[in-house]
Amino acid sequence: MARHHTENCLHATHAIVYCSIDAFISLRGKIAPGFAEFCAALREANIPCVWLSTRSRAQLDDPLRKLGHQEPFIAEGGSGVYMPEDYFHLRGEKSERLGRFLCIPVAQTQPAAAEALESLSQDTGVEAVALRSLSPRELAQNSGLPQREAELARQRDFDELFFFAGARDADIEGFREEAARRKLQLRPRGVLWSLAAGASVPQCVREITKLYDRALHGHAPTVAVAPAEDAADAGAACDRQFLVSAGPAPAGTGPGEVLAASAGKNSHAKWISLASAEDWEELAGKIAATR
């Protein structure tokens, strides 16, 4: 997105969307029906949509290009905010170039997580095998992904992906406790695990929201869109929240306001089912009506 677009269009923005996308774009690149149209509708309404993902910028490169996404995104589970170089007239204080993006790092950059994983493994006696240590064939076998997607998955700026080798549940629990004691973020990623040093989705949201506020000379409401499992992180720093699902409402609830997982200022959320493209269109309309 060119700089003039931001300066001339953001003044008309009345909301900023933070959308957790991993449930809607598969690791193999399949896009949920209606999601592309949802993104396009927000662009048409001059509403920025910041993507939230546990994936790396290498993994997100194809979806970014395919969907024409030219706005910021938060990657590697809250490790950093990535922006097209000329998106904002003023840069964040801590921004640095990573690939073709400017990045505001929140977690420590590599090799911090790799070194932390090695230290944790040695000190706990629990064998942890980093993806970066594997041959291409071993990588594909252990990640469950085709070789190209598996190679992209291990190209990380911040966190370290790994798996436990022969560990018992008690061993993993001890590993988790020691990681927490060292203030490291240890999170499951399907068959794998992620270790980061300082990652925080809410902090990433706050960092990019400050830049939007500065560009807008005011504050536009921030709206989180996330599945229930991502709600605590996505919604903690946002003003409003939509909990979304491809199926029926959570047990004991119905469409409308429900208690969200977030313990922050946004402890209630609107639940909406996204079972069809029409549901995505409805969600875009609800967000466009935000004031």
C-alpha positions as CSV (number, residue, x, y, z in Angstrom):
1,M,0.0,0.0,0.0
2,A,1.5,3.3,-1.0
3,R,2.0,6.1,1.6
4,H,-0.6,8.4,-0.1
5,H,-3.3,5.8,0.3
6,T,-2.8,5.7,4.1
7,E,-2.7,9.5,4.4
8,N,-5.7,10.1,2.2
9,C,-7.9,7.1,3.2
10,L,-7.3,6.5,6.9
11,H,-9.0,9.7,7.9
12,A,-12.2,8.0,6.8
13,T,-11.5,4.9,8.8
14,H,-13.9,4.3,11.7
15,A,-12.6,0.9,12.8
16,I,-9.5,-1.3,12.8
17,V,-10.0,-5.0,12.5
18,Y,-7.6,-7.6,14.1
19,C,-8.5,-10.9,12.5
20,S,-7.0,-14.3,13.6
21,I,-6.6,-16.0,10.2
22,D,-5.1,-19.5,10.8
23,A,-8.5,-21.2,10.9
24,F,-9.5,-19.6,7.6
25,I,-6.3,-20.2,5.5
26,S,-4.9,-23.7,5.6
27,L,-1.2,-24.5,5.7
28,R,-1.6,-25.7,2.2
29,G,-3.2,-22.4,1.1
30,K,-6.9,-23.3,0.9
31,I,-9.0,-20.3,1.8
32,A,-12.3,-20.6,3.6
33,P,-15.3,-19.7,1.4
34,G,-16.2,-16.0,1.9
35,F,-13.0,-15.0,3.6
36,A,-11.5,-13.3,0.5
37,E,-14.7,-11.4,0.0
38,F,-14.7,-10.4,3.6
39,C,-11.2,-8.9,3.2
40,A,-12.3,-7.1,0.0
41,A,-15.4,-5.7,1.7
42,L,-13.3,-4.2,4.5
43,R,-10.9,-2.7,2.0
44,E,-13.9,-1.2,0.1
45,A,-15.1,0.4,3.4
46,N,-11.6,1.8,4.2
47,I,-11.3,-0.5,7.3
48,P,-7.8,-1.9,7.8
49,C,-7.7,-5.6,8.6
50,V,-4.6,-6.6,10.5
51,W,-4.0,-10.4,10.2
52,L,-3.0,-12.4,13.4
53,S,-1.2,-15.7,12.8
54,T,1.0,-18.2,14.5
55,R,2.8,-18.7,11.1
56,S,6.0,-17.0,9.9
57,R,6.3,-14.3,7.2
58,A,7.7,-16.9,4.9
59,Q,4.5,-19.0,5.4
60,L,2.3,-16.0,4.9
61,D,3.9,-14.7,1.8
62,D,1.7,-16.7,-0.6
63,P,-1.6,-15.8,1.1
64,L,-0.6,-12.2,1.3
65,R,0.0,-12.1,-2.4
66,K,-3.0,-14.2,-3.3
67,L,-5.4,-12.1,-1.4
68,G,-3.7,-8.8,-2.1
69,H,-3.2,-8.0,1.5
70,Q,-1.2,-4.8,1.8
71,E,-1.8,-4.0,5.4
72,P,0.1,-5.0,8.6
73,F,0.1,-8.5,10.0
74,I,1.2,-10.0,13.3
75,A,3.1,-13.2,12.9
76,E,4.7,-16.1,15.0
77,G,2.1,-15.9,17.7
78,G,2.6,-12.3,18.7
79,S,6.3,-12.1,18.1
80,G,6.3,-9.1,15.9
81,V,4.3,-6.6,13.8
82,Y,5.1,-6.6,10.1
83,M,4.2,-3.6,7.8
84,P,4.7,-2.7,4.2
85,E,7.6,-0.1,4.2
86,D,5.6,3.0,3.3
87,Y,2.3,2.0,5.1
88,F,2.7,4.7,7.8
89,H,4.4,8.1,7.3
90,L,6.0,7.7,10.7
91,R,7.7,4.5,11.8
92,G,7.5,2.8,15.1
93,E,10.4,3.6,17.5
94,K,11.7,0.1,17.4
95,S,11.1,-0.8,13.8
96,E,13.7,-2.8,11.8
97,R,13.7,-4.3,8.3
98,L,13.0,-8.0,7.9
99,G,12.8,-9.1,4.3
100,R,10.5,-6.8,2.4
101,F,8.8,-5.5,5.6
102,L,9.4,-3.2,8.4
103,C,8.9,-5.0,11.7
104,I,8.2,-3.9,15.2
105,P,9.7,-6.8,17.2
106,V,8.0,-7.7,20.5
107,A,9.8,-11.0,21.1
108,Q,13.5,-11.4,20.9
109,T,14.7,-12.2,17.5
110,Q,16.5,-15.5,16.6
111,P,18.8,-17.1,17.8
112,A,17.3,-16.2,21.3
113,A,14.6,-18.8,21.1
114,A,16.9,-21.5,19.6
115,E,19.4,-20.9,22.4
116,A,16.6,-20.9,25.0
117,L,15.3,-24.3,23.7
118,E,18.8,-25.8,23.8
119,S,19.2,-24.6,27.4
120,L,15.8,-25.8,28.5
121,S,16.4,-29.3,27.0
122,Q,19.8,-29.6,28.7
123,D,18.6,-28.4,32.1
124,T,15.4,-30.5,32.2
125,G,16.8,-33.6,30.5
126,V,13.9,-33.6,28.1
127,E,14.9,-34.1,24.4
128,A,13.5,-31.4,22.2
129,V,14.3,-31.6,18.5
130,A,14.2,-28.3,16.6
131,L,12.9,-28.3,13.0
132,R,15.9,-26.4,11.8
133,S,18.1,-29.3,12.7
134,L,16.3,-31.8,10.4
135,S,17.1,-32.9,6.9
136,P,14.4,-32.0,4.3
137,R,13.1,-35.6,4.4
138,E,13.0,-35.7,8.2
139,L,11.3,-32.3,8.2
140,A,8.5,-33.4,6.0
141,Q,8.0,-36.6,8.0
142,N,7.8,-34.9,11.4
143,S,5.8,-31.8,10.4
144,G,3.2,-33.7,8.4
145,L,3.5,-31.2,5.6
146,P,4.6,-31.4,2.0
147,Q,8.3,-30.6,1.6
148,R,7.8,-27.0,0.4
149,E,5.4,-26.1,3.2
150,A,7.5,-27.8,5.7
151,E,10.6,-25.8,4.6
152,L,8.6,-22.5,4.9
153,A,7.4,-23.5,8.4
154,R,10.9,-23.6,9.8
155,Q,12.0,-20.3,8.4
156,R,11.4,-18.2,11.6
157,D,12.4,-14.7,12.6
158,F,11.5,-15.2,16.3
159,D,10.1,-18.4,17.7
160,E,11.5,-21.9,17.5
161,L,9.4,-24.9,16.3
162,F,10.3,-28.3,17.7
163,F,8.9,-31.6,18.9
164,F,9.5,-33.7,21.9
165,A,11.4,-37.0,21.3
166,G,10.1,-39.9,23.6
167,A,8.9,-37.6,26.3
168,R,6.3,-38.6,28.8
169,D,3.4,-36.3,29.8
170,A,5.1,-35.6,33.2
171,D,8.4,-34.7,31.3
172,I,6.5,-32.2,29.1
173,E,4.7,-30.7,32.1
174,G,8.0,-30.2,33.8
175,F,9.4,-28.6,30.6
176,R,6.4,-26.3,30.5
177,E,6.8,-25.2,34.1
178,E,10.5,-24.4,33.6
179,A,9.7,-22.5,30.5
180,A,7.2,-20.4,32.4
181,R,9.6,-19.8,35.2
182,R,12.1,-18.4,32.6
183,K,9.3,-16.2,31.2
184,L,9.4,-18.0,27.9
185,Q,6.2,-18.7,25.8
186,L,5.7,-22.4,25.1
187,R,2.7,-23.2,23.0
188,P,1.4,-26.2,21.1
189,R,1.2,-25.9,17.3
190,G,-0.6,-29.1,16.2
191,V,1.9,-31.9,16.3
192,L,4.7,-29.4,17.1
193,W,5.5,-26.9,19.8
194,S,6.7,-23.3,19.6
195,L,9.1,-21.6,22.0
196,A,9.5,-17.8,22.0
197,A,11.2,-15.2,24.2
198,G,8.8,-12.3,24.9
199,A,5.9,-13.0,22.4
200,S,2.6,-11.3,23.2
201,V,-0.3,-10.8,20.8
202,P,-1.9,-8.1,23.0
203,Q,1.4,-6.1,23.0
204,C,1.6,-6.4,19.2
205,V,-1.9,-5.1,18.9
206,R,-1.1,-2.2,21.2
207,E,2.0,-1.3,19.2
208,I,0.2,-1.2,15.8
209,T,-2.8,0.5,17.3
210,K,-0.6,3.4,18.5
211,L,0.6,3.9,15.0
212,Y,-3.0,3.9,13.7
213,D,-4.0,6.4,16.4
214,R,-1.1,8.7,15.4
215,A,-2.0,8.5,11.7
216,L,-5.7,9.1,12.4
217,H,-5.0,11.9,15.0
218,G,-7.5,10.0,17.2
219,H,-8.7,6.5,18.1
220,A,-10.8,4.3,15.9
221,P,-12.5,1.4,17.7
222,T,-10.4,-1.8,17.5
223,V,-12.4,-5.0,16.6
224,A,-11.1,-8.5,17.2
225,V,-12.4,-11.3,15.0
226,A,-11.2,-14.7,16.2
227,P,-12.3,-18.3,16.9
228,A,-12.9,-19.1,20.6
229,E,-9.4,-20.7,21.0
230,D,-7.7,-17.5,20.0
231,A,-10.1,-15.1,21.8
232,A,-8.0,-14.4,24.9
233,D,-5.0,-13.2,22.9
234,A,-6.9,-11.4,20.1
235,G,-9.4,-9.7,22.2
236,A,-7.4,-8.6,25.2
237,A,-6.2,-5.3,23.7
238,C,-9.2,-4.6,21.5
239,D,-12.3,-2.5,22.2
240,R,-14.8,-5.0,20.7
241,Q,-14.8,-8.6,19.7
242,F,-16.5,-11.1,17.5
243,L,-16.1,-14.8,18.4
244,V,-16.5,-16.7,15.1
245,S,-17.0,-20.4,14.3
246,A,-17.8,-22.5,11.3
247,G,-20.3,-24.5,13.3
248,P,-23.0,-23.9,15.9
249,A,-22.7,-21.6,18.9
250,P,-20.7,-22.8,21.9
251,A,-22.7,-25.0,24.3
252,G,-25.2,-23.0,26.3
253,T,-25.0,-19.9,24.2
254,G,-26.8,-18.5,21.2
255,P,-26.1,-15.8,18.7
256,G,-25.6,-12.4,20.4
257,E,-23.4,-11.4,23.4
258,V,-21.5,-14.1,25.1
259,L,-18.8,-14.2,27.7
260,A,-15.4,-14.2,26.0
261,A,-12.2,-15.9,27.0
262,S,-10.4,-12.6,27.3
263,A,-9.9,-11.2,30.8
264,G,-9.1,-7.8,29.5
265,K,-11.2,-4.7,28.9
266,N,-13.2,-6.7,26.2
267,S,-14.6,-9.5,28.4
268,H,-17.8,-9.9,26.3
269,A,-18.1,-10.6,22.7
270,K,-20.6,-11.1,19.9
271,W,-20.8,-14.6,18.6
272,I,-21.4,-15.2,14.9
273,S,-21.4,-18.4,12.8
274,L,-19.4,-18.3,9.6
275,A,-20.8,-21.3,7.9
276,S,-21.2,-19.6,4.5
277,A,-20.0,-16.7,2.3
278,E,-23.2,-14.9,3.3
279,D,-22.2,-15.1,7.0
280,W,-18.9,-13.4,6.1
281,E,-20.8,-10.7,4.3
282,E,-22.9,-10.2,7.3
283,L,-19.9,-9.9,9.6
284,A,-18.3,-7.3,7.3
285,G,-21.5,-5.3,7.5
286,K,-21.6,-5.5,11.3
287,I,-18.0,-4.2,11.4
288,A,-18.7,-1.5,8.9
289,A,-21.6,-0.3,11.2
290,T,-19.2,0.0,14.1
291,R,-19.0,3.5,15.7
